[in-house]
Amino acid sequence: MIESMFHLHLPLLEKILRPILVYLCLVGFLRLFGKRELAQLNPFDLVVLLCLSNTVQNAIIGDDNTITGGIVGVFSLLTINWLLSRALFRMPKLNRTLEGKETVLIRHGKVDWEALKREALTELELKTVLHRQGLRDYSQVERCVLEPSGNFYVEQIDPLLEGRQRSEILNQIDALTQEVRDLKQLLAARG
C-alpha cells in the first residue's frame, strides 16, 4: 500500500515539466482571451474555470495518482509562479507587455461603448461595478477603468460630495436637536 502511494510512475523530470508547461499555457491563454476572464465572474465564467481546472488536471499529473506525484506537481506549479512573478517584478517592460493595458470604460461621465464591447462587458455589469462604489449614475464618474488584472478602478467626479452631504445631514440633525431643546424649555417654562 505504501509503495502505491509514494512510488512515481512517471520520470521525475516529466512530473516537473508537465505542470510548468500547463501553467505557462494557461497564463498565455488567459492573456490572449482578455481581461474579461479575470474580471467579475458570472455563472458561465465560473463553469469555465471549474472545467478548466478539471481539464488540465490530467495534463499536470498524467497517469500518476501518487502522493509523491501530487507533491512534485504542486511544488512545480508554485515554483514556476514564484519565478515568473520575480522575473516580471525585475523586468517592468516585460511585465507591461505580458500584462496588457488598462481599458478606460467611462471618462468624464461618458461611457465608451466600443471599449465596453471590446471587453465583452454588458451595461448591467458596468452598473453593478458603479453601484458597488456607491454611485448611481455615469455622470458621477470621472473615470472607470478595467485594469489588466481584471479589477475595476472607479474615480468619482466629486469624491468629497458624499462627505459634504454627510456633513450637511449632521448639521441639520444638530439644528433639529437644538430646536427640540428650545421647545422643551419653552414648554417647561409654560408648564
MDTraj code that builds the backbone (N, CA, C; nanometers):
import mdtraj as md
import numpy as np

residues = "MET ILE GLU SER MET PHE HIS LEU HIS LEU PRO LEU LEU GLU LYS ILE LEU ARG PRO ILE LEU VAL TYR LEU CYS LEU VAL GLY PHE LEU ARG LEU PHE GLY LYS ARG GLU LEU ALA GLN LEU ASN PRO PHE ASP LEU VAL VAL LEU LEU CYS LEU SER ASN THR VAL GLN ASN ALA ILE ILE GLY ASP ASP ASN THR ILE THR GLY GLY ILE VAL GLY VAL PHE SER LEU LEU THR ILE ASN TRP LEU LEU SER ARG ALA LEU PHE ARG MET PRO LYS LEU ASN ARG THR LEU GLU GLY LYS GLU THR VAL LEU ILE ARG HIS GLY LYS VAL ASP TRP GLU ALA LEU LYS ARG GLU ALA LEU THR GLU LEU GLU LEU LYS THR VAL LEU HIS ARG GLN GLY LEU ARG ASP TYR SER GLN VAL GLU ARG CYS VAL LEU GLU PRO SER GLY ASN PHE TYR VAL GLU GLN ILE ASP PRO LEU LEU GLU GLY ARG GLN ARG SER GLU ILE LEU ASN GLN ILE ASP ALA LEU THR GLN GLU VAL ARG ASP LEU LYS GLN LEU LEU ALA ALA ARG GLY".split()
xyz = np.array([
    [0.0820, -0.1184, 0.0000],
    [0.0000, 0.0000, 0.0000],
    [0.0876, 0.1265, 0.0000],
    [0.1883, 0.1315, 0.0858],
    [0.2784, 0.2467, 0.0927],
    [0.3478, 0.2667, -0.0412],
    [0.3852, 0.1573, -0.1043],
    [0.4535, 0.1633, -0.2347],
    [0.3655, 0.2338, -0.3370],
    [0.2365, 0.1996, -0.3426],
    [0.1472, 0.2586, -0.4426],
    [0.1170, 0.4055, -0.4121],
    [0.1312, 0.4478, -0.2870],
    [0.1047, 0.5868, -0.2511],
    [0.2201, 0.6802, -0.2870],
    [0.3433, 0.6289, -0.2858],
    [0.4583, 0.7170, -0.2999],
    [0.5467, 0.6891, -0.4217],
    [0.5344, 0.5737, -0.4846],
    [0.6208, 0.5398, -0.5984],
    [0.5754, 0.6150, -0.7236],
    [0.6667, 0.6913, -0.7809],
    [0.6352, 0.7663, -0.9029],
    [0.6264, 0.6714, -1.0219],
    [0.5181, 0.6846, -1.0992],
    [0.5009, 0.6015, -1.2180],
    [0.5592, 0.6679, -1.3423],
    [0.5900, 0.7952, -1.3312],
    [0.6486, 0.8699, -1.4417],
    [0.7856, 0.9219, -1.3990],
    [0.8726, 0.9494, -1.4946],
    [1.0025, 1.0057, -1.4584],
    [0.9866, 1.1408, -1.3879],
    [1.0745, 1.1699, -1.2940],
    [1.0674, 1.2929, -1.2152],
    [1.0701, 1.4173, -1.3045],
    [1.1539, 1.4177, -1.4061],
    [1.1620, 1.5340, -1.4952],
    [1.0281, 1.5592, -1.5640],
    [0.9600, 1.4539, -1.6048],
    [0.8289, 1.4695, -1.6675],
    [0.7288, 1.5264, -1.5672],
    [0.7356, 1.4813, -1.4413],
    [0.6454, 1.5301, -1.3375],
    [0.6680, 1.6793, -1.3099],
    [0.7903, 1.7247, -1.3306],
    [0.8218, 1.8664, -1.3095],
    [0.7801, 1.9490, -1.4314],
    [0.8074, 1.8971, -1.5524],
    [0.7798, 1.9731, -1.6748],
    [0.6307, 1.9859, -1.7060],
    [0.5511, 1.8856, -1.6762],
    [0.4075, 1.8894, -1.7075],
    [0.3377, 2.0109, -1.6450],
    [0.3473, 2.0309, -1.5134],
    [0.2786, 2.1467, -1.4559],
    [0.3338, 2.2804, -1.5051],
    [0.4631, 2.2860, -1.5305],
    [0.5230, 2.4105, -1.5781],
    [0.4666, 2.4460, -1.7161],
    [0.4605, 2.3494, -1.8055],
    [0.4073, 2.3742, -1.9401],
    [0.2585, 2.4120, -1.9355],
    [0.1822, 2.3421, -1.8545],
    [0.0390, 2.3729, -1.8423],
    [0.0213, 2.5127, -1.7838],
    [0.0989, 2.5472, -1.6837],
    [0.0918, 2.6796, -1.6219],
    [0.1187, 2.7887, -1.7252],
    [0.2266, 2.7742, -1.7993],
    [0.2624, 2.8754, -1.8996],
    [0.1542, 2.8871, -2.0073],
    [0.0983, 2.7758, -2.0495],
    [-0.0109, 2.7789, -2.1482],
    [-0.1343, 2.8488, -2.0916],
    [-0.1703, 2.8189, -1.9665],
    [-0.2859, 2.8841, -1.9045],
    [-0.2662, 3.0343, -1.8940],
    [-0.1484, 3.0768, -1.8502],
    [-0.1200, 3.2197, -1.8400],
    [-0.1305, 3.2847, -1.9778],
    [-0.0732, 3.2202, -2.0788],
    [-0.0798, 3.2730, -2.2153],
    [-0.2226, 3.2803, -2.2679],
    [-0.3001, 3.1756, -2.2461],
    [-0.4386, 3.1745, -2.2947],
    [-0.5249, 3.2772, -2.2226],
    [-0.5067, 3.2914, -2.0915],
    [-0.5841, 3.3921, -2.0179],
    [-0.5493, 3.5319, -2.0667],
    [-0.4234, 3.5543, -2.0977],
    [-0.3817, 3.6846, -2.1524],
    [-0.4413, 3.7050, -2.2916],
    [-0.4419, 3.5999, -2.3724],
    [-0.4941, 3.6069, -2.5084],
    [-0.6445, 3.6346, -2.5098],
    [-0.7168, 3.5725, -2.4195],
    [-0.8621, 3.5873, -2.4187],
    [-0.9088, 3.7113, -2.3433],
    [-0.8188, 3.7839, -2.2809],
    [-0.8511, 3.9157, -2.2290],
    [-0.8850, 3.9239, -2.0824],
    [-0.9013, 4.0517, -2.0422],
    [-0.9263, 4.0846, -1.9024],
    [-1.0621, 4.0357, -1.8556],
    [-1.1536, 4.0179, -1.9473],
    [-1.2898, 3.9764, -1.9119],
    [-1.2878, 3.8460, -1.8333],
    [-1.1965, 3.7564, -1.8691],
    [-1.1877, 3.6281, -1.7997],
    [-1.1399, 3.6455, -1.6555],
    [-1.0708, 3.7563, -1.6289],
    [-1.0201, 3.7807, -1.4948],
    [-1.1104, 3.8729, -1.4143],
    [-1.2023, 3.9394, -1.4834],
    [-1.2933, 4.0326, -1.4154],
    [-1.3949, 3.9544, -1.3334],
    [-1.4989, 4.0230, -1.2913],
    [-1.6020, 3.9605, -1.2100],
    [-1.6545, 3.8358, -1.2798],
    [-1.6662, 3.7301, -1.2048],
    [-1.7127, 3.6045, -1.2610],
    [-1.8648, 3.5998, -1.2641],
    [-1.9171, 3.5697, -1.3813],
    [-2.0601, 3.5400, -1.3873],
    [-2.0712, 3.3873, -1.3852],
    [-2.1910, 3.3311, -1.3788],
    [-2.2026, 3.1846, -1.3689],
    [-2.1338, 3.1092, -1.4819],
    [-2.1348, 3.1653, -1.6024],
    [-2.0714, 3.0981, -1.7156],
    [-1.9197, 3.0930, -1.6990],
    [-1.8623, 3.2048, -1.6515],
    [-1.7177, 3.2087, -1.6287],
    [-1.6761, 3.1097, -1.5198],
    [-1.7588, 3.0987, -1.4164],
    [-1.7298, 3.0034, -1.3087],
    [-1.7289, 2.8605, -1.3613],
    [-1.8253, 2.8271, -1.4456],
    [-1.8308, 2.6928, -1.5048],
    [-1.7057, 2.6676, -1.5885],
    [-1.6649, 2.7677, -1.6664],
    [-1.5446, 2.7529, -1.7495],
    [-1.4222, 2.7282, -1.6608],
    [-1.4089, 2.8052, -1.5528],
    [-1.2923, 2.7862, -1.4652],
    [-1.2926, 2.6490, -1.3982],
    [-1.4098, 2.6038, -1.3563],
    [-1.4171, 2.4710, -1.2952],
    [-1.3805, 2.3619, -1.3960],
    [-1.4325, 2.3730, -1.5167],
    [-1.3997, 2.2747, -1.6205],
    [-1.2527, 2.2837, -1.6594],
    [-1.2009, 2.4053, -1.6612],
    [-1.0613, 2.4265, -1.6958],
    [-0.9700, 2.3550, -1.5963],
    [-1.0022, 2.3663, -1.4686],
    [-0.9180, 2.3004, -1.3681],
    [-0.9240, 2.1492, -1.3826],
    [-1.0407, 2.0972, -1.4130],
    [-1.0534, 1.9530, -1.4309],
    [-0.9832, 1.9074, -1.5591],
    [-0.9910, 1.9895, -1.6625],
    [-0.9288, 1.9555, -1.7909],
    [-0.7773, 1.9465, -1.7798],
    [-0.7171, 2.0426, -1.7095],
    [-0.5708, 2.0432, -1.7025],
    [-0.5158, 1.9498, -1.5948],
    [-0.6016, 1.8987, -1.5097],
    [-0.5546, 1.8105, -1.4026],
    [-0.4775, 1.6918, -1.4590],
    [-0.5344, 1.6235, -1.5570],
    [-0.4665, 1.5060, -1.6134],
    [-0.3396, 1.5443, -1.6883],
    [-0.3411, 1.6631, -1.7497],
    [-0.2194, 1.7066, -1.8188],
    [-0.1078, 1.7337, -1.7188],
    [-0.1449, 1.7776, -1.5997],
    [-0.0440, 1.8079, -1.4974],
    [0.0091, 1.6813, -1.4318],
    [-0.0788, 1.5901, -1.3935],
    [-0.0324, 1.4735, -1.3181],
    [-0.0139, 1.3492, -1.4031],
    [-0.0674, 1.3477, -1.5245],
    [-0.0561, 1.2286, -1.6087],
    [-0.1332, 1.1132, -1.5473],
    [-0.0831, 0.9924, -1.5622],
    [-0.1492, 0.8742, -1.5067],
    [-0.1094, 0.8484, -1.3615],
    [-0.0377, 0.9383, -1.3036],
    [0.0176, 0.9197, -1.1700],
    [-0.0774, 0.9788, -1.0649],
    [-0.1262, 0.8960, -0.9746],
    [-0.2133, 0.9423, -0.8666],
    [-0.1461, 0.9283, -0.7301],
    [-0.0151, 0.9244, -0.7292],
    [0.0558, 0.9058, -0.6027],
    [0.0674, 1.0378, -0.5275],
    [0.0896, 1.0279, -0.3995],
    [0.1111, 1.1467, -0.3168],
    [0.2384, 1.2182, -0.3605],
    [0.3406, 1.1413, -0.3877],
    [0.4675, 1.1997, -0.4327],
    [0.4469, 1.2769, -0.5621],
    [0.3724, 1.2201, -0.6551],
    [0.3446, 1.2878, -0.7821],
    [0.2686, 1.4181, -0.7602],
    [0.1717, 1.4169, -0.6694],
    [0.0965, 1.5378, -0.6388],
    [0.1837, 1.6452, -0.5764],
    [0.2711, 1.6025, -0.4862],
    [0.3615, 1.6978, -0.4202],
    [0.4585, 1.7582, -0.5210],
    [0.5108, 1.6754, -0.6108],
    [0.6022, 1.7263, -0.7140],
    [0.5277, 1.8247, -0.8046],
    [0.4027, 1.7936, -0.8407],
    [0.3226, 1.8828, -0.9243],
    [0.2959, 2.0161, -0.8566],
    [0.2569, 2.0111, -0.7310],
    [0.2298, 2.1339, -0.6558],
    [0.3575, 2.2161, -0.6426],
    [0.4664, 2.1505, -0.6088],
    [0.5939, 2.2206, -0.5954],
    [0.6333, 2.2871, -0.7270],
    [0.6135, 2.2166, -0.8377],
    [0.6481, 2.2723, -0.9693],
    [0.5628, 2.3940, -1.0022],
    [0.4321, 2.3862, -0.9763],
    [0.3432, 2.4998, -1.0029],
    [0.3812, 2.6217, -0.9186],
    [0.4022, 2.5991, -0.7896],
    [0.4375, 2.7107, -0.7026],
    [0.5740, 2.7701, -0.7392],
    [0.6663, 2.6854, -0.7798],
    [0.7999, 2.7326, -0.8182],
    [0.7933, 2.8177, -0.9443],
    [0.7234, 2.7710, -1.0469],
    [0.7164, 2.8493, -1.1713],
    [0.6423, 2.9802, -1.1469],
    [0.5395, 2.9776, -1.0640],
    [0.4670, 3.1015, -1.0323],
    [0.5579, 3.1995, -0.9590],
    [0.6340, 3.1497, -0.8621],
    [0.7266, 3.2342, -0.7864],
    [0.8336, 3.2923, -0.8787],
    [0.8928, 3.2075, -0.9627],
    [0.9986, 3.2533, -1.0540],
    [0.9453, 3.3565, -1.1537],
    [0.8270, 3.3307, -1.2091],
    [0.7706, 3.4231, -1.3070],
    [0.7357, 3.5572, -1.2424],
    [0.6787, 3.5543, -1.1236],
    [0.6437, 3.6807, -1.0575],
    [0.7690, 3.7607, -1.0233],
    [0.8758, 3.6930, -0.9817],
    [1.0011, 3.7637, -0.9522],
    [1.0630, 3.8204, -1.0798],
    [1.0592, 3.7432, -1.1873],
    [1.1156, 3.7905, -1.3140],
    [1.0385, 3.9120, -1.3656],
    [0.9066, 3.9083, -1.3569],
    [0.8253, 4.0203, -1.4043],
    [0.8443, 4.1440, -1.3165],
    [0.8693, 4.1225, -1.1883],
    [0.8961, 4.2345, -1.0985],
    [1.0257, 4.3046, -1.1374],
    [1.1248, 4.2263, -1.1768],
    [1.2559, 4.2820, -1.2123],
    [1.2597, 4.3385, -1.3535],
    [1.1613, 4.3006, -1.4363],
    [1.1569, 4.3485, -1.5747],
    [1.0211, 4.4153, -1.6015],
    [1.0050, 4.5405, -1.5583],
    [0.8750, 4.6082, -1.5706],
    [0.8253, 4.6183, -1.7150],
    [0.9147, 4.6363, -1.8109],
    [0.8715, 4.6458, -1.9511],
    [0.8087, 4.5144, -1.9973],
    [0.8721, 4.4044, -1.9631],
    [0.8178, 4.2733, -1.9979],
    [0.6843, 4.2516, -1.9262],
    [0.6769, 4.2942, -1.8019],
    [0.5536, 4.2815, -1.7249],
    [0.4393, 4.3569, -1.7935],
    [0.4659, 4.4824, -1.8347],
    [0.3618, 4.5610, -1.9031],
    [0.3219, 4.4962, -2.0348],
    [0.4187, 4.4402, -2.1064],
    [0.3892, 4.3744, -2.2336],
    [0.3013, 4.2515, -2.2131],
    [0.3365, 4.1691, -2.1163],
    [0.2590, 4.0478, -2.0900],
    [0.1236, 4.0783, -2.0264],
    [0.1218, 4.1790, -1.9397],
    [0.0003, 4.2102, -1.8662],
    [-0.1036, 4.2788, -1.9537],
    [-0.0586, 4.3606, -2.0476],
    [-0.1530, 4.4339, -2.1321],
    [-0.1789, 4.5720, -2.0765],
    [-0.2750, 4.6397, -2.1375],
    [-0.3049, 4.7772, -2.0991],
    [-0.4423, 4.7844, -2.0347],
    [-0.4610, 4.8891, -1.9583],
    [-0.5911, 4.9134, -1.8998],
    [-0.6872, 4.9628, -2.0075],
    [-0.8153, 4.9449, -1.9821],
    [-0.9183, 4.9913, -2.0745],
    [-1.0069, 5.0907, -2.0016],
    [-1.0131, 5.2123, -2.0541],
    [-1.0984, 5.3144, -1.9940],
    [-1.2405, 5.2916, -2.0442],
    [-1.3321, 5.2675, -1.9501],
    [-1.4717, 5.2403, -1.9848],
    [-1.5593, 5.3649, -1.9737],
    [-1.5278, 5.4530, -1.8778],
    [-1.6024, 5.5778, -1.8603],
    [-1.5014, 5.6896, -1.8401],
    [-1.5228, 5.7998, -1.9128],
    [-1.4371, 5.9179, -1.8971],
    [-1.5276, 6.0402, -1.8917],
    [-1.5135, 6.1187, -1.7861],
    [-1.5933, 6.2416, -1.7661],
    [-1.7432, 6.2138, -1.7755],
    [-1.7865, 6.1027, -1.7173],
    [-1.9294, 6.0709, -1.7134],
    [-1.9851, 6.0098, -1.8414],
    [-1.9004, 5.9898, -1.9413],
    [-1.9448, 5.9345, -2.0699],
    [-1.8902, 5.7929, -2.0871],
    [-1.9796, 5.7001, -2.1189],
    [-1.9405, 5.5603, -2.1379],
    [-1.8797, 5.5432, -2.2761],
    [-1.7695, 5.4717, -2.2831],
    [-1.7090, 5.4338, -2.4112],
    [-1.7684, 5.2980, -2.4491],
    [-1.8744, 5.3012, -2.5268],
    [-1.9482, 5.1793, -2.5604],
    [-1.8641, 5.0826, -2.6421],
    [-1.7722, 5.1352, -2.7239],
    [-1.6841, 5.0475, -2.8027],
    [-1.5877, 4.9715, -2.7112],
    [-1.5345, 5.0395, -2.6116],
    [-1.4441, 4.9735, -2.5153],
    [-1.5202, 4.8668, -2.4375],
    [-1.6429, 4.8979, -2.4005],
    [-1.7265, 4.8014, -2.3294],
    [-1.7485, 4.6777, -2.4157],
    [-1.7737, 4.7014, -2.5428],
    [-1.7969, 4.5916, -2.6369],
    [-1.6697, 4.5074, -2.6548],
    [-1.5535, 4.5748, -2.6678],
    [-1.4259, 4.5025, -2.6841],
    [-1.3972, 4.4122, -2.5650],
    [-1.4357, 4.4564, -2.4455],
    [-1.4103, 4.3784, -2.3244],
    [-1.5245, 4.2813, -2.2933],
    [-1.6255, 4.2787, -2.3794],
    [-1.7412, 4.1884, -2.3635],
    [-1.8107, 4.2084, -2.2297],
    [-1.8232, 4.3343, -2.1897],
    [-1.8933, 4.3686, -2.0667],
    [-2.0299, 4.4274, -2.1011],
    [-2.1300, 4.3869, -2.0276],
    [-2.2637, 4.4400, -2.0504],
    [-2.2831, 4.5682, -1.9700],
    [-2.3850, 4.6439, -2.0077],
    [-2.4162, 4.7650, -1.9340],
    [-2.4545, 4.7321, -1.7899],
    [-2.5247, 4.6208, -1.7721],
    [-2.5638, 4.5778, -1.6374],
    [-2.4409, 4.5491, -1.5514],
    [-2.3395, 4.4833, -1.6080],
    [-2.2167, 4.4552, -1.5330],
    [-2.1454, 4.5850, -1.4951],
    [-2.1450, 4.6818, -1.5865],
    [-2.0817, 4.8108, -1.5576],
    [-2.1566, 4.8839, -1.4469],
    [-2.2886, 4.8823, -1.4537],
    [-2.3681, 4.9479, -1.3493],
    [-2.3469, 4.8795, -1.2135],
    [-2.3314, 4.7486, -1.2148],
    [-2.3044, 4.6761, -1.0904],
    [-2.1732, 4.7221, -1.0287],
    [-2.0717, 4.7420, -1.1117],
    [-1.9423, 4.7919, -1.0637],
    [-1.9607, 4.9291, -0.9991],
    [-2.0374, 5.0161, -1.0624],
    [-2.0590, 5.1509, -1.0092],
    [-2.1380, 5.1471, -0.8791],
    [-2.2407, 5.0619, -0.8744],
    [-2.3226, 5.0516, -0.7533],
    [-2.2393, 5.0045, -0.6347],
    [-2.1449, 4.9170, -0.6591],
    [-2.0573, 4.8699, -0.5507],
    [-1.9722, 4.9829, -0.4946],
    [-1.9518, 5.0850, -0.5756],
    [-1.8747, 5.2019, -0.5318],
    [-1.9653, 5.3101, -0.4735],
    [-2.0957, 5.2809, -0.4666],
    [-2.1904, 5.3773, -0.4113],
    [-2.2344, 5.4827, -0.5101],
    [-2.2144, 5.4580, -0.6381],
    [-2.2520, 5.5542, -0.7421],
    [-2.3779, 5.5065, -0.8131],
    [-2.4642, 5.6005, -0.8466],
    [-2.5912, 5.5644, -0.9096],
    [-2.5939, 5.5891, -1.0593],
    [-2.5090, 5.6797, -1.1058],
    [-2.5207, 5.7230, -1.2445],
    [-2.3829, 5.7436, -1.3069],
    [-2.3743, 5.7294, -1.4384],
    [-2.2479, 5.7506, -1.5085],
    [-2.1970, 5.8929, -1.4884],
    [-2.2882, 5.9870, -1.4746],
    [-2.2486, 6.1276, -1.4610],
    [-2.1682, 6.1538, -1.3338],
    [-2.1701, 6.0635, -1.2394],
    [-2.0937, 6.0777, -1.1154],
    [-1.9502, 6.0265, -1.1297],
    [-1.9196, 5.9692, -1.2453],
    [-1.7906, 5.9017, -1.2644],
    [-1.6963, 5.9862, -1.3485],
    [-1.5824, 6.0176, -1.2914],
    [-1.4777, 6.0863, -1.3669],
    [-1.4087, 5.9866, -1.4598],
    [-1.3804, 5.8682, -1.4030],
    [-1.3066, 5.7672, -1.4795],
    [-1.3361, 5.6295, -1.4231],
    [-1.3641, 5.5349, -1.5106],
    [-1.3796, 5.3947, -1.4714],
    [-1.2901, 5.3138, -1.5640],
    [-1.2015, 5.2357, -1.5037],
    [-1.1000, 5.1638, -1.5802],
    [-1.1052, 5.0159, -1.5464],
    [-1.0981, 4.9321, -1.6494],
    [-1.0784, 4.7891, -1.6303],
    [-0.9281, 4.7655, -1.6423],
    [-0.8672, 4.7289, -1.5292],
    [-0.7228, 4.7106, -1.5265],
    [-0.6851, 4.5748, -1.5859],
    [-0.5598, 4.5583, -1.6271],
    [-0.5165, 4.4310, -1.6851],
    [-0.5388, 4.3112, -1.5932],
    [-0.5413, 4.3350, -1.4623],
    [-0.5614, 4.2266, -1.3667],
    [-0.7075, 4.1836, -1.3589],
    [-0.7971, 4.2596, -1.4243],
    [-0.9395, 4.2288, -1.4181],
    [-1.0121, 4.3076, -1.3108],
    [-0.9398, 4.3893, -1.2354],
    [-1.0018, 4.4741, -1.1335],
    [-1.0524, 4.6032, -1.1964],
    [-1.1528, 4.6607, -1.1334],
    [-1.2071, 4.7879, -1.1790],
    [-1.1581, 4.8988, -1.0873],
    [-1.1199, 5.0097, -1.1476],
    [-1.0845, 5.1300, -1.0725],
    [-1.1883, 5.2350, -1.1100],
    [-1.2556, 5.2902, -1.0083],
    [-1.3586, 5.3900, -1.0328],
    [-1.3228, 5.5162, -0.9553],
    [-1.3203, 5.6290, -1.0277],
    [-1.2890, 5.7584, -0.9674],
    [-1.4112, 5.8489, -0.9833],
    [-1.4592, 5.9026, -0.8722],
    [-1.5754, 5.9907, -0.8759],
    [-1.5379, 6.1285, -0.9289],
    [-1.6354, 6.1954, -0.9908],
    [-1.6129, 6.3330, -1.0348],
    [-1.5907, 6.4211, -0.9131],
    [-1.6719, 6.4040, -0.8093],
    [-1.6588, 6.4821, -0.6868],
    [-1.6484, 6.3860, -0.5684],
    [-1.5274, 6.3376, -0.5379],
    [-1.5138, 6.2387, -0.4298],
    [-1.5510, 6.2932, -0.2924],
    [-1.5532, 6.4258, -0.2765],
    [-1.5863, 6.4836, -0.1467],
    [-1.7361, 6.5063, -0.1299],
    [-1.8128, 6.4814, -0.2373],
    [-1.9570, 6.5048, -0.2328],
    [-2.0237, 6.4265, -0.1204],
    [-1.9904, 6.3008, -0.1077],
    [-2.0509, 6.2172, -0.0033],
    [-2.0199, 6.2720, 0.1354],
    [-1.8984, 6.3168, 0.1561],
    [-1.8604, 6.3745, 0.2849],
    [-1.9351, 6.5040, 0.3123],
    [-1.9508, 6.5880, 0.2107],
    [-2.0256, 6.7126, 0.2274],
    [-2.1719, 6.6845, 0.2581],
    [-2.2293, 6.5854, 0.1878],
    [-2.3691, 6.5501, 0.2134],
    [-2.3859, 6.4996, 0.3558],
    [-2.2942, 6.4176, 0.4002],
    [-2.2988, 6.3658, 0.5368],
    [-2.2870, 6.4815, 0.6369],
    [-2.1977, 6.5756, 0.6086],
    [-2.1790, 6.6904, 0.6956],
    [-2.3061, 6.7761, 0.7011],
    [-2.3697, 6.7975, 0.5861],
    [-2.4949, 6.8738, 0.5820],
    [-2.6034, 6.8049, 0.6639],
    [-2.6143, 6.6755, 0.6533],
    [-2.7147, 6.5995, 0.7286],
    [-2.6881, 6.6124, 0.8779],
    [-2.5620, 6.6006, 0.9178],
    [-2.5273, 6.6148, 1.0597],
    [-2.5605, 6.7555, 1.1105],
    [-2.5345, 6.8580, 1.0280],
    [-2.5686, 6.9949, 1.0668],
    [-2.7193, 7.0111, 1.0837],
    [-2.7951, 6.9513, 0.9933],
    [-2.9406, 6.9579, 1.0036],
    [-2.9907, 6.8849, 1.1287],
    [-2.9302, 6.7730, 1.1609],
    [-2.9676, 6.6992, 1.2825],
    [-2.9368, 6.7841, 1.4055],
    [-2.8181, 6.8491, 1.4052],
    [-2.7828, 6.9367, 1.5171],
    [-2.8835, 7.0503, 1.5319],
    [-2.9255, 7.1101, 1.4205],
    [-3.0233, 7.2198, 1.4236],
    [-3.1573, 7.1703, 1.4783],
    [-3.1996, 7.0520, 1.4347],
    [-3.3253, 6.9954, 1.4845],
    [-3.3170, 6.9633, 1.6333],
    [-3.2039, 6.9115, 1.6750],
    [-3.1836, 6.8813, 1.8170],
    [-3.1939, 7.0090, 1.8998],
    [-3.1325, 7.1159, 1.8508],
    [-3.1393, 7.2444, 1.9217],
    [-3.2834, 7.2955, 1.9270],
    [-3.3580, 7.2811, 1.8182],
    [-3.4987, 7.3233, 1.8161],
    [-3.5804, 7.2441, 1.9181],
    [-3.5561, 7.1160, 1.9287],
    [-3.6279, 7.0325, 2.0250],
    [-3.5951, 7.0785, 2.1672],
    [-3.4684, 7.1077, 2.1949],
    [-3.4293, 7.1583, 2.3274],
    [-3.5014, 7.2897, 2.3592],
    [-3.5014, 7.3802, 2.2581],
    [-3.5685, 7.5088, 2.2778],
    [-3.7168, 7.4898, 2.3056],
    [-3.7803, 7.3988, 2.2316],
    [-3.9232, 7.3721, 2.2529],
    [-3.9485, 7.3119, 2.3909],
    [-3.8602, 7.2236, 2.4358],
    [-3.8744, 7.1648, 2.5693],
    [-3.8632, 7.2726, 2.6768],
    [-3.7676, 7.3636, 2.6597],
    [-3.7511, 7.4718, 2.7564],
    [-3.8731, 7.5632, 2.7560],
    [-3.9264, 7.5926, 2.6380],
    [-4.0455, 7.6754, 2.6263],
    [-4.1662, 7.6093, 2.6941],
    [-4.1819, 7.4794, 2.6715],
    [-4.2932, 7.4055, 2.7343],
    [-4.2748, 7.3965, 2.8850],
    [-4.1516, 7.3794, 2.9305],
    [-4.1243, 7.3715, 3.0734],
    [-4.1522, 7.5067, 3.1403],
    [-4.1227, 7.6147, 3.0718],
    [-4.1453, 7.7490, 3.1271],
    [-4.2946, 7.7786, 3.1365],
    [-4.3745, 7.7286, 3.0445],
    [-4.5201, 7.7489, 3.0444],
    [-4.5881, 7.6588, 3.1465],
    [-4.5277, 7.5491, 3.1739],
    [-4.5760, 7.4428, 3.2471],
    [-4.6295, 7.4271, 3.3735],
])
top = md.Topology()
chain = top.add_chain()
for i, resn in enumerate(residues, 1):
    res = top.add_residue(resn, chain, resSeq=i)
    for name in ("N", "CA", "C"):
        top.add_atom(name, md.element.get_by_symbol(name[0]), res)
traj = md.Trajectory(xyz[None], top)
